[in-house]
Amino acid sequence: MASRWENLERSPAARLLAEKALLRLLVALRDHDIPLVVLGGLVPEVLTRDQQPPAPQHLGTTDVDVHLGLGLNLEATQDLGALEDAMRVVHFSPDETTKGWRWDTRIEGSKVEIEFLCELDDQPEGAIVTPVGCGRLTAVNLRGTSYVTEDCEWEELSEELVDGTRVTRRVRFTGLEGYLMSKVHVAWRRGLVKDYYDLVYTLLYNRLGGPREAAEVIANGRFHDRISLTTGPWPEIRARFTHANDVGPQSYADQAALADPATDHAQARQDAVGALADFLESLEYGLAS
């Protein structure tokens, strides 16, 4: 019998392949300290693991989103030639349709992508930035993604090679505060189905307990003085999750049903509405306290 994941682009198996691709890149980098932080679809599982009862299965991801800490402006960018060299060592090739901010390879016969993001103050939203030392590798400038550089933790990735030896490397993953701040901004500006799904999933199932607990840590954390719930992404995100038929709840429920076909679609939409309402209400209260 075919697996229910067989024809899905995102899946737990695809996530493992994305993780393998990232690990192989880290091995190829050797001792080069590249200022990268993992964000995107690899992160929700990290932020929701090690609980009893365990969180529901996350849908997974087929790509690795990496934020490059290039500095505050284009002139201050770090030389990342070693990163481009390492990408070629592990057989990644640039996707020409993205002008070099997305690279892909094949792991165990499946396509895996790595996307490079940055946030430079002197570059417009969506600008393609070529770091010093790079010929083909670029990063796309996305506002709000640099939050992850201020809240990140080391994670270990490991893989057993064909000869039986095990390789292990450390890489920075964004923490809960950085992830949620970045995801709110990305969902606002980009608005992909996976953005809404990952946002709600992380709010509902994070290890702190849920959306209210996540709001509390943000309201009392490093970003509290940079949040105005009446400006920026916040009013629009609220509007996209006001009713069960809005794009946010619909997107979450559609993706949740792919992860678990037994999902009650109507209940999942209500869960998404409730998660954002609780999160924003608690955030408003915490910021005012």
Secondary structure as a PSIPRED ss2 file (coil, helix, strand):
# PSIPRED VFORMAT (PSIPRED V4.0)

   1 M C   1.000  0.000  0.000
   2 A C   1.000  0.000  0.000
   3 S C   1.000  0.000  0.000
   4 R C   1.000  0.000  0.000
   5 W C   1.000  0.000  0.000
   6 E C   1.000  0.000  0.000
   7 N C   1.000  0.000  0.000
   8 L C   1.000  0.000  0.000
   9 E C   1.000  0.000  0.000
  10 R C   1.000  0.000  0.000
  11 S C   1.000  0.000  0.000
  12 P H   0.000  1.000  0.000
  13 A H   0.000  1.000  0.000
  14 A H   0.000  1.000  0.000
  15 R H   0.000  1.000  0.000
  16 L H   0.000  1.000  0.000
  17 L H   0.000  1.000  0.000
  18 A H   0.000  1.000  0.000
  19 E H   0.000  1.000  0.000
  20 K H   0.000  1.000  0.000
  21 A H   0.000  1.000  0.000
  22 L H   0.000  1.000  0.000
  23 L H   0.000  1.000  0.000
  24 R H   0.000  1.000  0.000
  25 L H   0.000  1.000  0.000
  26 L H   0.000  1.000  0.000
  27 V H   0.000  1.000  0.000
  28 A H   0.000  1.000  0.000
  29 L H   0.000  1.000  0.000
  30 R C   1.000  0.000  0.000
  31 D C   1.000  0.000  0.000
  32 H C   1.000  0.000  0.000
  33 D C   1.000  0.000  0.000
  34 I C   1.000  0.000  0.000
  35 P C   1.000  0.000  0.000
  36 L E   0.000  0.000  1.000
  37 V E   0.000  0.000  1.000
  38 V E   0.000  0.000  1.000
  39 L E   0.000  0.000  1.000
  40 G C   1.000  0.000  0.000
  41 G C   1.000  0.000  0.000
  42 L C   1.000  0.000  0.000
  43 V H   0.000  1.000  0.000
  44 P H   0.000  1.000  0.000
  45 E H   0.000  1.000  0.000
  46 V H   0.000  1.000  0.000
  47 L H   0.000  1.000  0.000
  48 T H   0.000  1.000  0.000
  49 R C   1.000  0.000  0.000
  50 D C   1.000  0.000  0.000
  51 Q C   1.000  0.000  0.000
  52 Q C   1.000  0.000  0.000
  53 P C   1.000  0.000  0.000
  54 P C   1.000  0.000  0.000
  55 A C   1.000  0.000  0.000
  56 P C   1.000  0.000  0.000
  57 Q C   1.000  0.000  0.000
  58 H C   1.000  0.000  0.000
  59 L C   1.000  0.000  0.000
  60 G C   1.000  0.000  0.000
  61 T C   1.000  0.000  0.000
  62 T C   1.000  0.000  0.000
  63 D E   0.000  0.000  1.000
  64 V E   0.000  0.000  1.000
  65 D E   0.000  0.000  1.000
  66 V E   0.000  0.000  1.000
  67 H E   0.000  0.000  1.000
  68 L E   0.000  0.000  1.000
  69 G C   1.000  0.000  0.000
  70 L C   1.000  0.000  0.000
  71 G C   1.000  0.000  0.000
  72 L C   1.000  0.000  0.000
  73 N C   1.000  0.000  0.000
  74 L H   0.000  1.000  0.000
  75 E H   0.000  1.000  0.000
  76 A H   0.000  1.000  0.000
  77 T C   1.000  0.000  0.000
  78 Q C   1.000  0.000  0.000
  79 D C   1.000  0.000  0.000
  80 L C   1.000  0.000  0.000
  81 G H   0.000  1.000  0.000
  82 A H   0.000  1.000  0.000
  83 L H   0.000  1.000  0.000
  84 E H   0.000  1.000  0.000
  85 D H   0.000  1.000  0.000
  86 A H   0.000  1.000  0.000
  87 M H   0.000  1.000  0.000
  88 R H   0.000  1.000  0.000
  89 V H   0.000  1.000  0.000
  90 V C   1.000  0.000  0.000
  91 H C   1.000  0.000  0.000
  92 F C   1.000  0.000  0.000
  93 S E   0.000  0.000  1.000
  94 P E   0.000  0.000  1.000
  95 D C   1.000  0.000  0.000
  96 E H   0.000  1.000  0.000
  97 T H   0.000  1.000  0.000
  98 T H   0.000  1.000  0.000
  99 K C   1.000  0.000  0.000
 100 G C   1.000  0.000  0.000
 101 W C   1.000  0.000  0.000
 102 R E   0.000  0.000  1.000
 103 W E   0.000  0.000  1.000
 104 D E   0.000  0.000  1.000
 105 T E   0.000  0.000  1.000
 106 R E   0.000  0.000  1.000
 107 I E   0.000  0.000  1.000
 108 E C   1.000  0.000  0.000
 109 G C   1.000  0.000  0.000
 110 S E   0.000  0.000  1.000
 111 K E   0.000  0.000  1.000
 112 V E   0.000  0.000  1.000
 113 E E   0.000  0.000  1.000
 114 I E   0.000  0.000  1.000
 115 E E   0.000  0.000  1.000
 116 F E   0.000  0.000  1.000
 117 L E   0.000  0.000  1.000
 118 C E   0.000  0.000  1.000
 119 E C   1.000  0.000  0.000
 120 L C   1.000  0.000  0.000
 121 D C   1.000  0.000  0.000
 122 D C   1.000  0.000  0.000
 123 Q C   1.000  0.000  0.000
 124 P C   1.000  0.000  0.000
 125 E C   1.000  0.000  0.000
 126 G C   1.000  0.000  0.000
 127 A C   1.000  0.000  0.000
 128 I E   0.000  0.000  1.000
 129 V E   0.000  0.000  1.000
 130 T C   1.000  0.000  0.000
 131 P C   1.000  0.000  0.000
 132 V C   1.000  0.000  0.000
 133 G C   1.000  0.000  0.000
 134 C C   1.000  0.000  0.000
 135 G C   1.000  0.000  0.000
 136 R C   1.000  0.000  0.000
 137 L C   1.000  0.000  0.000
 138 T C   1.000  0.000  0.000
 139 A E   0.000  0.000  1.000
 140 V E   0.000  0.000  1.000
 141 N E   0.000  0.000  1.000
 142 L C   1.000  0.000  0.000
 143 R C   1.000  0.000  0.000
 144 G C   1.000  0.000  0.000
 145 T C   1.000  0.000  0.000
 146 S C   1.000  0.000  0.000
 147 Y H   0.000  1.000  0.000
 148 V H   0.000  1.000  0.000
 149 T H   0.000  1.000  0.000
 150 E H   0.000  1.000  0.000
 151 D C   1.000  0.000  0.000
 152 C E   0.000  0.000  1.000
 153 E E   0.000  0.000  1.000
 154 W E   0.000  0.000  1.000
 155 E E   0.000  0.000  1.000
 156 E E   0.000  0.000  1.000
 157 L E   0.000  0.000  1.000
 158 S E   0.000  0.000  1.000
 159 E E   0.000  0.000  1.000
 160 E E   0.000  0.000  1.000
 161 L C   1.000  0.000  0.000
 162 V C   1.000  0.000  0.000
 163 D C   1.000  0.000  0.000
 164 G C   1.000  0.000  0.000
 165 T C   1.000  0.000  0.000
 166 R E   0.000  0.000  1.000
 167 V E   0.000  0.000  1.000
 168 T E   0.000  0.000  1.000
 169 R E   0.000  0.000  1.000
 170 R E   0.000  0.000  1.000
 171 V E   0.000  0.000  1.000
 172 R E   0.000  0.000  1.000
 173 F E   0.000  0.000  1.000
 174 T E   0.000  0.000  1.000
 175 G C   1.000  0.000  0.000
 176 L H   0.000  1.000  0.000
 177 E H   0.000  1.000  0.000
 178 G H   0.000  1.000  0.000
 179 Y H   0.000  1.000  0.000
 180 L H   0.000  1.000  0.000
 181 M H   0.000  1.000  0.000
 182 S H   0.000  1.000  0.000
 183 K H   0.000  1.000  0.000
 184 V H   0.000  1.000  0.000
 185 H H   0.000  1.000  0.000
 186 V H   0.000  1.000  0.000
 187 A H   0.000  1.000  0.000
 188 W H   0.000  1.000  0.000
 189 R H   0.000  1.000  0.000
 190 R C   1.000  0.000  0.000
 191 G C   1.000  0.000  0.000
 192 L C   1.000  0.000  0.000
 193 V H   0.000  1.000  0.000
 194 K H   0.000  1.000  0.000
 195 D H   0.000  1.000  0.000
 196 Y H   0.000  1.000  0.000
 197 Y H   0.000  1.000  0.000
 198 D H   0.000  1.000  0.000
 199 L H   0.000  1.000  0.000
 200 V H   0.000  1.000  0.000
 201 Y H   0.000  1.000  0.000
 202 T H   0.000  1.000  0.000
 203 L H   0.000  1.000  0.000
 204 L H   0.000  1.000  0.000
 205 Y H   0.000  1.000  0.000
 206 N C   1.000  0.000  0.000
 207 R C   1.000  0.000  0.000
 208 L C   1.000  0.000  0.000
 209 G C   1.000  0.000  0.000
 210 G C   1.000  0.000  0.000
 211 P H   0.000  1.000  0.000
 212 R H   0.000  1.000  0.000
 213 E H   0.000  1.000  0.000
 214 A H   0.000  1.000  0.000
 215 A H   0.000  1.000  0.000
 216 E H   0.000  1.000  0.000
 217 V H   0.000  1.000  0.000
 218 I H   0.000  1.000  0.000
 219 A H   0.000  1.000  0.000
 220 N C   1.000  0.000  0.000
 221 G C   1.000  0.000  0.000
 222 R C   1.000  0.000  0.000
 223 F C   1.000  0.000  0.000
 224 H H   0.000  1.000  0.000
 225 D H   0.000  1.000  0.000
 226 R H   0.000  1.000  0.000
 227 I C   1.000  0.000  0.000
 228 S C   1.000  0.000  0.000
 229 L C   1.000  0.000  0.000
 230 T C   1.000  0.000  0.000
 231 T C   1.000  0.000  0.000
 232 G C   1.000  0.000  0.000
 233 P C   1.000  0.000  0.000
 234 W H   0.000  1.000  0.000
 235 P H   0.000  1.000  0.000
 236 E H   0.000  1.000  0.000
 237 I H   0.000  1.000  0.000
 238 R H   0.000  1.000  0.000
 239 A H   0.000  1.000  0.000
 240 R H   0.000  1.000  0.000
 241 F C   1.000  0.000  0.000
 242 T C   1.000  0.000  0.000
 243 H C   1.000  0.000  0.000
 244 A C   1.000  0.000  0.000
 245 N C   1.000  0.000  0.000
 246 D C   1.000  0.000  0.000
 247 V H   0.000  1.000  0.000
 248 G H   0.000  1.000  0.000
 249 P H   0.000  1.000  0.000
 250 Q H   0.000  1.000  0.000
 251 S H   0.000  1.000  0.000
 252 Y H   0.000  1.000  0.000
 253 A H   0.000  1.000  0.000
 254 D H   0.000  1.000  0.000
 255 Q H   0.000  1.000  0.000
 256 A H   0.000  1.000  0.000
 257 A H   0.000  1.000  0.000
 258 L H   0.000  1.000  0.000
 259 A H   0.000  1.000  0.000
 260 D C   1.000  0.000  0.000
 261 P C   1.000  0.000  0.000
 262 A C   1.000  0.000  0.000
 263 T C   1.000  0.000  0.000
 264 D C   1.000  0.000  0.000
 265 H H   0.000  1.000  0.000
 266 A H   0.000  1.000  0.000
 267 Q H   0.000  1.000  0.000
 268 A H   0.000  1.000  0.000
 269 R H   0.000  1.000  0.000
 270 Q H   0.000  1.000  0.000
 271 D H   0.000  1.000  0.000
 272 A H   0.000  1.000  0.000
 273 V H   0.000  1.000  0.000
 274 G H   0.000  1.000  0.000
 275 A H   0.000  1.000  0.000
 276 L H   0.000  1.000  0.000
 277 A H   0.000  1.000  0.000
 278 D H   0.000  1.000  0.000
 279 F H   0.000  1.000  0.000
 280 L H   0.000  1.000  0.000
 281 E H   0.000  1.000  0.000
 282 S H   0.000  1.000  0.000
 283 L H   0.000  1.000  0.000
 284 E H   0.000  1.000  0.000
 285 Y H   0.000  1.000  0.000
 286 G H   0.000  1.000  0.000
 287 L H   0.000  1.000  0.000
 288 A H   0.000  1.000  0.000
 289 S C   1.000  0.000  0.000
